[in-house]
Amino acid sequence: MKFFRPRSFALWAAGVASLGALLMQLGCQQTAAPAATPPPLAPVPKLTFNEHIQPILAENCYACHGPDPGGRKASLRLDRAVSALAPHEKMGPAISPGKPDESPLIQRIESTKEKEI
C-alpha cells in the first residue's frame, strides 16, 4: 500500500486548506468558543475645576499665574475659574470649556516653543 507524500510543506498546507474549505461547504464547520466579553468600563467622573483642574494648575502654574499680583505674568490669573474662563486682554479666555483644542492654555502647554510655554 502506497501513502501519499507531498513533495513540500507548501503542497501539504494547500491540501489541508482545500480540505478545510471542502468540509465547510459540506456543512462541517468547526464551532468556535464564544468570545469572552470584556468587563464594563467604570463610569468616568465629571471633571470639575476645583477638584481636578485646580490642583494641576497649583502645582505647575500658580507661581507665575496665581493669586500674587506682583508675580503674575501676562496679567493671566489661573487660580480662579472665573479668571481662567474670562476673556484675556490680548485674546479670548485661556480655557475654552469643552473645547480643549481651541483653548490657548492647552495650546501653550503642548507647544514646543519655549516662549509659548
Helices and strands as residue ranges (DSSP letters): H 9-25, I 49-53, H 54-60, H 62-65, H 81-85, G 100-102, H 104-110
